[in-house]
Amino acid sequence: MSGDNGGRDGGSDGGRAFIGSFTSAGGLGVLTAAVDPRTGALTAGGATDSVPDPSYLALSPDGTVLYAVSETDEGAVAAFRTPDTGAAGHPAPSLLTDPVPVGGAAPTHLAFADGHLLTANYGSGSVSVLPVAADGRPGPVTGVLRHQGSGPDPDRQRGPHAHQVVAAPGGRWILGTDLGTDSVRISSLSAATGELVPHGETALPPGSGPRHLAFHPAGGHVYVLGELEPVLTVCRWDQANGVLEPVGGTAVLPAGAEDGSYPSGVVVARDGRFLWVANRGHDSLAVLALDPTYEKPELRTTVPCGGHWPRDLALDPTGRRLYVANERSGDVTWFDIDPATGVPALAGALRAPAASCVVFG
């Protein structure tokens, strides 16, 4: 298995990426890939399917441990020891311990915060907290914050559906999107009890179904992406007081786009000038330019994502390339970004069945 563009092997001189996937749909589990430092091309290494449906991944701060949700009805997290960066063939990460239950169903996202793992549990509409030992192993759940509420969509919003959880810059606040309740929950993590303490809830447009969010690098704004409505909600973020205030919205699909598109991921450029959104169904990447206030994104164009059903997208460590996990076409595509316009140009693809997530480290 190799990059379709014929790029040379990244070898030990380049970086590496980890790709999550749905084993229930034929995915390889967690796949290691070499990253060519010159072209950004991916070359497949080893894979492990020791955990079912590792759909979202996150690295420990020092990069030595890779965490994965197990997006199953039982709900669990797993910890893997990452291979040495210079290891020949870029082997698969090795499982540190048996997966640990999260006390919630179908976790779709996880994050590392202040010595703990946080998981957003879509099926049960909750966020779980697990302490992490010195060797990186997650311990038993110390707290589960259960959301309440619903939304106007009778099929998707009968109850809460936590979809993402992230630590805000500075680490004081935890933000969680809930697709079922059209809101973002703000909480803090108690070091004493290992529980999340609710702080506030920001209402978003009814029926928008917030899925993911991203912080502007300047720190004062948050962009919340709706899955049920292809709209990006711009919010001011008051870090000192933990207050999120919606100030406007921008469409992430061109006028006249057909129904049946469900935005998935949002990424902001390192320099804060552009923002990109992955659109499933429309199978595109939306390019939005940010104005000097950061509050009026302008949809400049959309480009094909290079596959079908882009579930997630990520910037590489240089900020010069975008990588897209195309779930239904079973590949990861990568794009070179024009620094002047922000428009990505397709540069290659790697076969990765049921791909759902890409992280670098």
Buried (B, 14 or more C-beta within 10 A) or exposed (E): BBBBBEBBBBBBEBBBBBBBBBBEBEBBBBBBBBBBEEBBBBBBBBBBBBBBBBBBBBBBEEEBBBBBBBBBEBBBBBBBBBBEEEBEBBBBBEBBBEBBBBBBBBBBBBBBBBEBBBBBBBBBBBBBBBBBEEEBBBBEBBBBBBBEBBBEBEEBBEBBBBBBBBBBBEEBBBBBBBBBBBBBBBBBBBEEEBBBEEBBBBEBBEBBBBBBBBBBBEEBBBBBBBBBBBBBBBBBBEBEEBBBEBEEBBBBBEEEBEEEBBBBBBBBBEEBBBBBBBBBBBBBBBBBBBEEEBBBBEBEBBBEBBBBBBBBBBBBEEEBBBBBBBBBBBBBBBBBBEEEEBBBEBBBBBBBBBBBBBBBB
